[in-house]
Structure formats: structure tokens, C-alpha cells
Amino acid sequence: MDKYSIPKHLDDPELFGFWTIDEFIMMILPFLWGIIAGHVVIGVLLGCVAWFAYRKVKSGRDLAWIIHAGYWHLPAEFFGLKAMPPSHFRILAG
């Protein structure tokens, strides 16, 4: 028997139930809209579709990958970053 044990799940993401935090947010927002709008069944269905689509887009990558893809494909005003140049500038000096 080893004197020391090394944890195998040290770098696992935090979970909220069965989902990671970002997957849970993508699933709960349409559900909350359905409750507010009075269409709970539609909200549940849209929440499941949003969760499934987000999970396919993410496909095992980190949340930072989604943020980087958003920086490159969304308008510069979406993130409102003041210190970063917009992504459509290809030549920054010279």
C-alpha cells in the first residue's frame, strides 16, 4: 500500500448538480423565461435544446475557448474591452 495518495479529480470543473456552471446557466435561462412568460413547457424544451447545443459547441473544451471564439466572431462592442484592440485589426504596428 502506498504511503501517499494523489487525488485523480483535482482539476475537474465545479458542478451544479450534473452540469458545469456554464451549462447550467445556458439551461436555466430559457426555463426562467418560460416561467416569466407563462410558457413553462416551452421554456423546459428550449432549455434542453440550449443545453444540448451549448454542449455540442463546447465539446469538451474549456469555457475560455467559448470566450475566445466570441472575441473573434462577435462585434467589438459586445465585450466592451477597453485595453484590447478589436479583433478586426490585423496589423497593429507599422
Backbone as XML, in Angstrom:
<?xml version="1.0"?>
<chain id="A" units="angstrom">
  <residue number="1" name="MET">
    <atom name="N" x="0.844" y="-1.187" z="0.000"/>
    <atom name="CA" x="0.000" y="0.000" z="0.000"/>
    <atom name="C" x="0.883" y="1.241" z="0.000"/>
  </residue>
  <residue number="2" name="ASP">
    <atom name="N" x="0.509" y="2.202" z="-0.834"/>
    <atom name="CA" x="1.290" y="3.438" z="-0.925"/>
    <atom name="C" x="1.103" y="4.280" z="0.325"/>
  </residue>
  <residue number="3" name="LYS">
    <atom name="N" x="2.167" y="4.977" z="0.673"/>
    <atom name="CA" x="2.110" y="5.861" z="1.837"/>
    <atom name="C" x="1.359" y="7.144" z="1.506"/>
  </residue>
  <residue number="4" name="TYR">
    <atom name="N" x="1.466" y="7.585" z="0.238"/>
    <atom name="CA" x="0.817" y="8.820" z="-0.192"/>
    <atom name="C" x="-0.181" y="8.512" z="-1.313"/>
  </residue>
  <residue number="5" name="SER">
    <atom name="N" x="-1.251" y="9.245" z="-1.323"/>
    <atom name="CA" x="-2.210" y="9.090" z="-2.420"/>
    <atom name="C" x="-2.339" y="10.414" z="-3.162"/>
  </residue>
  <residue number="6" name="ILE">
    <atom name="N" x="-2.457" y="10.325" z="-4.462"/>
    <atom name="CA" x="-2.585" y="11.504" z="-5.306"/>
    <atom name="C" x="-4.027" y="11.585" z="-5.785"/>
  </residue>
  <residue number="7" name="PRO">
    <atom name="N" x="-4.730" y="12.694" z="-5.509"/>
    <atom name="CA" x="-6.122" y="12.808" z="-5.975"/>
    <atom name="C" x="-6.182" y="12.815" z="-7.501"/>
  </residue>
  <residue number="8" name="LYS">
    <atom name="N" x="-7.149" y="12.105" z="-8.051"/>
    <atom name="CA" x="-7.283" y="11.998" z="-9.503"/>
    <atom name="C" x="-8.228" y="13.036" z="-10.092"/>
  </residue>
  <residue number="9" name="HIS">
    <atom name="N" x="-9.033" y="13.682" z="-9.274"/>
    <atom name="CA" x="-10.045" y="14.612" z="-9.763"/>
    <atom name="C" x="-9.777" y="16.034" z="-9.287"/>
  </residue>
  <residue number="10" name="LEU">
    <atom name="N" x="-8.530" y="16.418" z="-9.222"/>
    <atom name="CA" x="-8.164" y="17.724" z="-8.695"/>
    <atom name="C" x="-8.548" y="18.856" z="-9.638"/>
  </residue>
  <residue number="11" name="ASP">
    <atom name="N" x="-8.459" y="18.636" z="-10.948"/>
    <atom name="CA" x="-8.716" y="19.686" z="-11.925"/>
    <atom name="C" x="-10.107" y="19.611" z="-12.539"/>
  </residue>
  <residue number="12" name="ASP">
    <atom name="N" x="-10.984" y="18.826" z="-11.992"/>
    <atom name="CA" x="-12.348" y="18.744" z="-12.517"/>
    <atom name="C" x="-13.082" y="20.061" z="-12.293"/>
  </residue>
  <residue number="13" name="PRO">
    <atom name="N" x="-13.945" y="20.472" z="-13.229"/>
    <atom name="CA" x="-14.685" y="21.727" z="-13.036"/>
    <atom name="C" x="-15.727" y="21.580" z="-11.935"/>
  </residue>
  <residue number="14" name="GLU">
    <atom name="N" x="-16.119" y="22.718" z="-11.383"/>
    <atom name="CA" x="-17.157" y="22.710" z="-10.362"/>
    <atom name="C" x="-18.490" y="22.332" z="-11.002"/>
  </residue>
  <residue number="15" name="LEU">
    <atom name="N" x="-19.260" y="21.533" z="-10.293"/>
    <atom name="CA" x="-20.531" y="21.069" z="-10.826"/>
    <atom name="C" x="-21.687" y="21.629" z="-10.012"/>
  </residue>
  <residue number="16" name="PHE">
    <atom name="N" x="-22.780" y="21.882" z="-10.697"/>
    <atom name="CA" x="-24.039" y="22.258" z="-10.075"/>
    <atom name="C" x="-25.024" y="21.169" z="-10.455"/>
  </residue>
  <residue number="17" name="GLY">
    <atom name="N" x="-25.195" y="20.197" z="-9.577"/>
    <atom name="CA" x="-25.964" y="19.020" z="-9.939"/>
    <atom name="C" x="-25.128" y="18.141" z="-10.848"/>
  </residue>
  <residue number="18" name="PHE">
    <atom name="N" x="-25.621" y="17.870" z="-12.039"/>
    <atom name="CA" x="-24.882" y="17.071" z="-13.016"/>
    <atom name="C" x="-24.165" y="17.921" z="-14.051"/>
  </residue>
  <residue number="19" name="TRP">
    <atom name="N" x="-24.330" y="19.227" z="-14.010"/>
    <atom name="CA" x="-23.845" y="20.115" z="-15.051"/>
    <atom name="C" x="-22.758" y="21.031" z="-14.519"/>
  </residue>
  <residue number="20" name="THR">
    <atom name="N" x="-21.885" y="21.502" z="-15.428"/>
    <atom name="CA" x="-20.957" y="22.555" z="-15.051"/>
    <atom name="C" x="-21.744" y="23.856" z="-14.921"/>
  </residue>
  <residue number="21" name="ILE">
    <atom name="N" x="-21.135" y="24.855" z="-14.325"/>
    <atom name="CA" x="-21.843" y="26.105" z="-14.049"/>
    <atom name="C" x="-22.318" y="26.767" z="-15.339"/>
  </residue>
  <residue number="22" name="ASP">
    <atom name="N" x="-21.468" y="26.821" z="-16.362"/>
    <atom name="CA" x="-21.871" y="27.470" z="-17.610"/>
    <atom name="C" x="-22.968" y="26.686" z="-18.335"/>
  </residue>
  <residue number="23" name="GLU">
    <atom name="N" x="-22.936" y="25.360" z="-18.283"/>
    <atom name="CA" x="-24.015" y="24.577" z="-18.885"/>
    <atom name="C" x="-25.327" y="24.792" z="-18.137"/>
  </residue>
  <residue number="24" name="PHE">
    <atom name="N" x="-25.240" y="24.899" z="-16.818"/>
    <atom name="CA" x="-26.440" y="25.122" z="-16.023"/>
    <atom name="C" x="-27.067" y="26.480" z="-16.342"/>
  </residue>
  <residue number="25" name="ILE">
    <atom name="N" x="-26.234" y="27.498" z="-16.517"/>
    <atom name="CA" x="-26.756" y="28.835" z="-16.855"/>
    <atom name="C" x="-27.419" y="28.808" z="-18.221"/>
  </residue>
  <residue number="26" name="MET">
    <atom name="N" x="-26.810" y="28.109" z="-19.190"/>
    <atom name="CA" x="-27.408" y="28.026" z="-20.522"/>
    <atom name="C" x="-28.732" y="27.266" z="-20.502"/>
  </residue>
  <residue number="27" name="MET">
    <atom name="N" x="-28.907" y="26.381" z="-19.544"/>
    <atom name="CA" x="-30.134" y="25.614" z="-19.455"/>
    <atom name="C" x="-31.206" y="26.349" z="-18.652"/>
  </residue>
  <residue number="28" name="ILE">
    <atom name="N" x="-30.821" y="27.092" z="-17.621"/>
    <atom name="CA" x="-31.803" y="27.690" z="-16.722"/>
    <atom name="C" x="-32.377" y="29.002" z="-17.279"/>
  </residue>
  <residue number="29" name="LEU">
    <atom name="N" x="-31.635" y="29.720" z="-18.109"/>
    <atom name="CA" x="-32.147" y="30.998" z="-18.630"/>
    <atom name="C" x="-33.405" y="30.832" z="-19.484"/>
  </residue>
  <residue number="30" name="PRO">
    <atom name="N" x="-33.452" y="29.900" z="-20.447"/>
    <atom name="CA" x="-34.718" y="29.711" z="-21.174"/>
    <atom name="C" x="-35.842" y="29.207" z="-20.267"/>
  </residue>
  <residue number="31" name="PHE">
    <atom name="N" x="-35.497" y="28.396" z="-19.275"/>
    <atom name="CA" x="-36.507" y="27.917" z="-18.341"/>
    <atom name="C" x="-37.097" y="29.072" z="-17.538"/>
  </residue>
  <residue number="32" name="LEU">
    <atom name="N" x="-36.246" y="29.978" z="-17.057"/>
    <atom name="CA" x="-36.747" y="31.154" z="-16.330"/>
    <atom name="C" x="-37.591" y="32.039" z="-17.240"/>
  </residue>
  <residue number="33" name="TRP">
    <atom name="N" x="-37.193" y="32.194" z="-18.501"/>
    <atom name="CA" x="-38.012" y="32.955" z="-19.446"/>
    <atom name="C" x="-39.377" y="32.309" z="-19.587"/>
  </residue>
  <residue number="34" name="GLY">
    <atom name="N" x="-39.413" y="30.974" z="-19.653"/>
    <atom name="CA" x="-40.679" y="30.266" z="-19.776"/>
    <atom name="C" x="-41.569" y="30.478" z="-18.572"/>
  </residue>
  <residue number="35" name="ILE">
    <atom name="N" x="-40.990" y="30.523" z="-17.382"/>
    <atom name="CA" x="-41.780" y="30.784" z="-16.182"/>
    <atom name="C" x="-42.340" y="32.199" z="-16.206"/>
  </residue>
  <residue number="36" name="ILE">
    <atom name="N" x="-41.503" y="33.162" z="-16.557"/>
    <atom name="CA" x="-41.946" y="34.565" z="-16.579"/>
    <atom name="C" x="-43.005" y="34.781" z="-17.655"/>
  </residue>
  <residue number="37" name="ALA">
    <atom name="N" x="-42.825" y="34.167" z="-18.816"/>
    <atom name="CA" x="-43.762" y="34.346" z="-19.927"/>
    <atom name="C" x="-45.016" y="33.486" z="-19.792"/>
  </residue>
  <residue number="38" name="GLY">
    <atom name="N" x="-45.010" y="32.558" z="-18.849"/>
    <atom name="CA" x="-46.170" y="31.704" z="-18.669"/>
    <atom name="C" x="-46.193" y="30.495" z="-19.582"/>
  </residue>
  <residue number="39" name="HIS">
    <atom name="N" x="-45.067" y="30.161" z="-20.167"/>
    <atom name="CA" x="-44.950" y="29.014" z="-21.064"/>
    <atom name="C" x="-43.875" y="28.077" z="-20.515"/>
  </residue>
  <residue number="40" name="VAL">
    <atom name="N" x="-44.188" y="27.390" z="-19.437"/>
    <atom name="CA" x="-43.194" y="26.579" z="-18.745"/>
    <atom name="C" x="-42.713" y="25.418" z="-19.618"/>
  </residue>
  <residue number="41" name="VAL">
    <atom name="N" x="-43.615" y="24.757" z="-20.312"/>
    <atom name="CA" x="-43.226" y="23.606" z="-21.135"/>
    <atom name="C" x="-42.296" y="24.050" z="-22.264"/>
  </residue>
  <residue number="42" name="ILE">
    <atom name="N" x="-42.620" y="25.179" z="-22.894"/>
    <atom name="CA" x="-41.743" y="25.708" z="-23.950"/>
    <atom name="C" x="-40.391" y="26.093" z="-23.362"/>
  </residue>
  <residue number="43" name="GLY">
    <atom name="N" x="-40.386" y="26.667" z="-22.167"/>
    <atom name="CA" x="-39.129" y="27.025" z="-21.503"/>
    <atom name="C" x="-38.275" y="25.808" z="-21.199"/>
  </residue>
  <residue number="44" name="VAL">
    <atom name="N" x="-38.904" y="24.726" z="-20.756"/>
    <atom name="CA" x="-38.160" y="23.488" z="-20.489"/>
    <atom name="C" x="-37.578" y="22.929" z="-21.782"/>
  </residue>
  <residue number="45" name="LEU">
    <atom name="N" x="-38.375" y="22.915" z="-22.843"/>
    <atom name="CA" x="-37.887" y="22.401" z="-24.128"/>
    <atom name="C" x="-36.753" y="23.262" z="-24.678"/>
  </residue>
  <residue number="46" name="LEU">
    <atom name="N" x="-36.912" y="24.580" z="-24.612"/>
    <atom name="CA" x="-35.839" y="25.476" z="-25.082"/>
    <atom name="C" x="-34.590" y="25.351" z="-24.219"/>
  </residue>
  <residue number="47" name="GLY">
    <atom name="N" x="-34.770" y="25.141" z="-22.922"/>
    <atom name="CA" x="-33.633" y="24.934" z="-22.035"/>
    <atom name="C" x="-32.862" y="23.678" z="-22.382"/>
  </residue>
  <residue number="48" name="CYS">
    <atom name="N" x="-33.579" y="22.597" z="-22.686"/>
    <atom name="CA" x="-32.920" y="21.352" z="-23.080"/>
    <atom name="C" x="-32.196" y="21.512" z="-24.413"/>
  </residue>
  <residue number="49" name="VAL">
    <atom name="N" x="-32.827" y="22.188" z="-25.361"/>
    <atom name="CA" x="-32.193" y="22.423" z="-26.661"/>
    <atom name="C" x="-30.963" y="23.318" z="-26.503"/>
  </residue>
  <residue number="50" name="ALA">
    <atom name="N" x="-31.064" y="24.378" z="-25.681"/>
    <atom name="CA" x="-29.923" y="25.273" z="-25.463"/>
    <atom name="C" x="-28.779" y="24.531" z="-24.791"/>
  </residue>
  <residue number="51" name="TRP">
    <atom name="N" x="-29.090" y="23.681" z="-23.815"/>
    <atom name="CA" x="-28.051" y="22.909" z="-23.138"/>
    <atom name="C" x="-27.366" y="21.956" z="-24.109"/>
  </residue>
  <residue number="52" name="PHE">
    <atom name="N" x="-28.155" y="21.259" z="-24.917"/>
    <atom name="CA" x="-27.591" y="20.315" z="-25.871"/>
    <atom name="C" x="-26.727" y="21.025" z="-26.904"/>
  </residue>
  <residue number="53" name="ALA">
    <atom name="N" x="-27.204" y="22.160" z="-27.431"/>
    <atom name="CA" x="-26.440" y="22.913" z="-28.434"/>
    <atom name="C" x="-25.153" y="23.471" z="-27.833"/>
  </residue>
  <residue number="54" name="TYR">
    <atom name="N" x="-25.238" y="24.012" z="-26.618"/>
    <atom name="CA" x="-24.039" y="24.556" z="-25.971"/>
    <atom name="C" x="-23.025" y="23.459" z="-25.693"/>
  </residue>
  <residue number="55" name="ARG">
    <atom name="N" x="-23.513" y="22.306" z="-25.290"/>
    <atom name="CA" x="-22.603" y="21.198" z="-25.021"/>
    <atom name="C" x="-21.918" y="20.727" z="-26.294"/>
  </residue>
  <residue number="56" name="LYS">
    <atom name="N" x="-22.618" y="20.742" z="-27.427"/>
    <atom name="CA" x="-22.016" y="20.362" z="-28.708"/>
    <atom name="C" x="-20.991" y="21.400" z="-29.160"/>
  </residue>
  <residue number="57" name="VAL">
    <atom name="N" x="-21.303" y="22.689" z="-28.962"/>
    <atom name="CA" x="-20.352" y="23.737" z="-29.345"/>
    <atom name="C" x="-19.108" y="23.669" z="-28.465"/>
  </residue>
  <residue number="58" name="LYS">
    <atom name="N" x="-19.318" y="23.463" z="-27.197"/>
    <atom name="CA" x="-18.205" y="23.400" z="-26.254"/>
    <atom name="C" x="-17.390" y="22.127" z="-26.459"/>
  </residue>
  <residue number="59" name="SER">
    <atom name="N" x="-18.026" y="21.002" z="-26.618"/>
    <atom name="CA" x="-17.469" y="19.675" z="-26.920"/>
    <atom name="C" x="-16.158" y="19.372" z="-26.187"/>
  </residue>
  <residue number="60" name="GLY">
    <atom name="N" x="-16.192" y="19.427" z="-24.873"/>
    <atom name="CA" x="-15.041" y="19.046" z="-24.067"/>
    <atom name="C" x="-14.003" y="20.129" z="-23.863"/>
  </residue>
  <residue number="61" name="ARG">
    <atom name="N" x="-14.213" y="21.284" z="-24.424"/>
    <atom name="CA" x="-13.249" y="22.372" z="-24.253"/>
    <atom name="C" x="-13.602" y="23.195" z="-23.018"/>
  </residue>
  <residue number="62" name="ASP">
    <atom name="N" x="-12.729" y="24.089" z="-22.681"/>
    <atom name="CA" x="-12.920" y="24.947" z="-21.521"/>
    <atom name="C" x="-13.821" y="26.126" z="-21.877"/>
  </residue>
  <residue number="63" name="LEU">
    <atom name="N" x="-14.347" y="26.795" z="-20.856"/>
    <atom name="CA" x="-15.171" y="27.981" z="-21.077"/>
    <atom name="C" x="-14.368" y="29.086" z="-21.758"/>
  </residue>
  <residue number="64" name="ALA">
    <atom name="N" x="-13.062" y="29.135" z="-21.520"/>
    <atom name="CA" x="-12.224" y="30.152" z="-22.153"/>
    <atom name="C" x="-12.247" y="30.029" z="-23.671"/>
  </residue>
  <residue number="65" name="TRP">
    <atom name="N" x="-12.410" y="28.819" z="-24.206"/>
    <atom name="CA" x="-12.478" y="28.634" z="-25.647"/>
    <atom name="C" x="-13.701" y="29.339" z="-26.213"/>
  </residue>
  <residue number="66" name="ILE">
    <atom name="N" x="-14.821" y="29.278" z="-25.512"/>
    <atom name="CA" x="-16.046" y="29.954" z="-25.946"/>
    <atom name="C" x="-15.845" y="31.464" z="-25.926"/>
  </residue>
  <residue number="67" name="ILE">
    <atom name="N" x="-15.179" y="31.975" z="-24.892"/>
    <atom name="CA" x="-14.922" y="33.412" z="-24.794"/>
    <atom name="C" x="-14.001" y="33.868" z="-25.915"/>
  </residue>
  <residue number="68" name="HIS">
    <atom name="N" x="-12.962" y="33.096" z="-26.220"/>
    <atom name="CA" x="-12.051" y="33.443" z="-27.319"/>
    <atom name="C" x="-12.777" y="33.425" z="-28.662"/>
  </residue>
  <residue number="69" name="ALA">
    <atom name="N" x="-13.630" y="32.441" z="-28.888"/>
    <atom name="CA" x="-14.400" y="32.388" z="-30.131"/>
    <atom name="C" x="-15.346" y="33.582" z="-30.224"/>
  </residue>
  <residue number="70" name="GLY">
    <atom name="N" x="-15.938" y="33.969" z="-29.104"/>
    <atom name="CA" x="-16.795" y="35.154" z="-29.091"/>
    <atom name="C" x="-16.022" y="36.425" z="-29.408"/>
  </residue>
  <residue number="71" name="TYR">
    <atom name="N" x="-14.785" y="36.535" z="-28.911"/>
    <atom name="CA" x="-13.957" y="37.714" z="-29.209"/>
    <atom name="C" x="-13.704" y="37.826" z="-30.707"/>
  </residue>
  <residue number="72" name="TRP">
    <atom name="N" x="-13.458" y="36.708" z="-31.370"/>
    <atom name="CA" x="-13.128" y="36.759" z="-32.780"/>
    <atom name="C" x="-14.340" y="36.902" z="-33.681"/>
  </residue>
  <residue number="73" name="HIS">
    <atom name="N" x="-15.507" y="36.435" z="-33.260"/>
    <atom name="CA" x="-16.649" y="36.390" z="-34.166"/>
    <atom name="C" x="-17.769" y="37.374" z="-33.831"/>
  </residue>
  <residue number="74" name="LEU">
    <atom name="N" x="-17.765" y="37.961" z="-32.657"/>
    <atom name="CA" x="-18.800" y="38.927" z="-32.289"/>
    <atom name="C" x="-18.287" y="40.345" z="-32.485"/>
  </residue>
  <residue number="75" name="PRO">
    <atom name="N" x="-19.168" y="41.341" z="-32.565"/>
    <atom name="CA" x="-18.705" y="42.726" z="-32.703"/>
    <atom name="C" x="-17.876" y="43.166" z="-31.498"/>
  </residue>
  <residue number="76" name="ALA">
    <atom name="N" x="-17.017" y="44.153" z="-31.716"/>
    <atom name="CA" x="-16.106" y="44.614" z="-30.662"/>
    <atom name="C" x="-16.859" y="45.201" z="-29.474"/>
  </residue>
  <residue number="77" name="GLU">
    <atom name="N" x="-18.022" y="45.781" z="-29.702"/>
    <atom name="CA" x="-18.775" y="46.404" z="-28.626"/>
    <atom name="C" x="-19.446" y="45.380" z="-27.707"/>
  </residue>
  <residue number="78" name="PHE">
    <atom name="N" x="-19.480" y="44.125" z="-28.109"/>
    <atom name="CA" x="-20.168" y="43.104" z="-27.317"/>
    <atom name="C" x="-19.501" y="42.916" z="-25.960"/>
  </residue>
  <residue number="79" name="PHE">
    <atom name="N" x="-18.163" y="42.846" z="-25.935"/>
    <atom name="CA" x="-17.443" y="42.647" z="-24.683"/>
    <atom name="C" x="-17.088" y="43.963" z="-24.002"/>
  </residue>
  <residue number="80" name="GLY">
    <atom name="N" x="-16.969" y="45.036" z="-24.756"/>
    <atom name="CA" x="-16.657" y="46.340" z="-24.175"/>
    <atom name="C" x="-15.259" y="46.409" z="-23.579"/>
  </residue>
  <residue number="81" name="LEU">
    <atom name="N" x="-14.308" y="45.725" z="-24.179"/>
    <atom name="CA" x="-12.948" y="45.733" z="-23.659"/>
    <atom name="C" x="-12.242" y="47.009" z="-24.105"/>
  </residue>
  <residue number="82" name="LYS">
    <atom name="N" x="-11.699" y="47.734" z="-23.165"/>
    <atom name="CA" x="-11.007" y="48.983" z="-23.489"/>
    <atom name="C" x="-9.521" y="48.752" z="-23.777"/>
  </residue>
  <residue number="83" name="ALA">
    <atom name="N" x="-8.894" y="47.778" z="-23.119"/>
    <atom name="CA" x="-7.457" y="47.569" z="-23.262"/>
    <atom name="C" x="-7.097" y="46.676" z="-24.437"/>
  </residue>
  <residue number="84" name="MET">
    <atom name="N" x="-8.055" y="45.960" z="-24.986"/>
    <atom name="CA" x="-7.793" y="45.047" z="-26.089"/>
    <atom name="C" x="-8.205" y="45.692" z="-27.412"/>
  </residue>
  <residue number="85" name="PRO">
    <atom name="N" x="-7.401" y="45.500" z="-28.456"/>
    <atom name="CA" x="-7.825" y="46.015" z="-29.767"/>
    <atom name="C" x="-8.952" y="45.162" z="-30.325"/>
  </residue>
  <residue number="86" name="PRO">
    <atom name="N" x="-9.792" y="45.743" z="-31.162"/>
    <atom name="CA" x="-10.854" y="44.936" z="-31.787"/>
    <atom name="C" x="-10.255" y="43.821" z="-32.641"/>
  </residue>
  <residue number="87" name="SER">
    <atom name="N" x="-10.987" y="42.745" z="-32.802"/>
    <atom name="CA" x="-10.446" y="41.575" z="-33.490"/>
    <atom name="C" x="-10.291" y="41.785" z="-34.990"/>
  </residue>
  <residue number="88" name="HIS">
    <atom name="N" x="-10.950" y="42.805" z="-35.556"/>
    <atom name="CA" x="-10.836" y="43.009" z="-36.999"/>
    <atom name="C" x="-9.559" y="43.753" z="-37.385"/>
  </residue>
  <residue number="89" name="PHE">
    <atom name="N" x="-8.790" y="44.277" z="-36.415"/>
    <atom name="CA" x="-7.492" y="44.884" z="-36.711"/>
    <atom name="C" x="-6.465" y="43.773" z="-36.884"/>
  </residue>
  <residue number="90" name="ARG">
    <atom name="N" x="-5.927" y="43.648" z="-38.084"/>
    <atom name="CA" x="-4.956" y="42.579" z="-38.356"/>
    <atom name="C" x="-3.522" y="43.079" z="-38.246"/>
  </residue>
  <residue number="91" name="ILE">
    <atom name="N" x="-3.289" y="44.333" z="-38.570"/>
    <atom name="CA" x="-1.939" y="44.903" z="-38.467"/>
    <atom name="C" x="-1.980" y="45.951" z="-37.378"/>
  </residue>
  <residue number="92" name="LEU">
    <atom name="N" x="-1.270" y="45.704" z="-36.276"/>
    <atom name="CA" x="-1.361" y="46.582" z="-35.120"/>
    <atom name="C" x="-0.241" y="47.621" z="-35.092"/>
  </residue>
  <residue number="93" name="ALA">
    <atom name="N" x="0.887" y="47.330" z="-35.687"/>
    <atom name="CA" x="2.001" y="48.287" z="-35.674"/>
    <atom name="C" x="2.616" y="48.335" z="-37.055"/>
  </residue>
  <residue number="94" name="GLY">
    <atom name="N" x="2.995" y="49.542" z="-37.476"/>
    <atom name="CA" x="3.700" y="49.648" z="-38.732"/>
    <atom name="C" x="2.864" y="50.021" z="-39.819"/>
  </residue>
</chain>
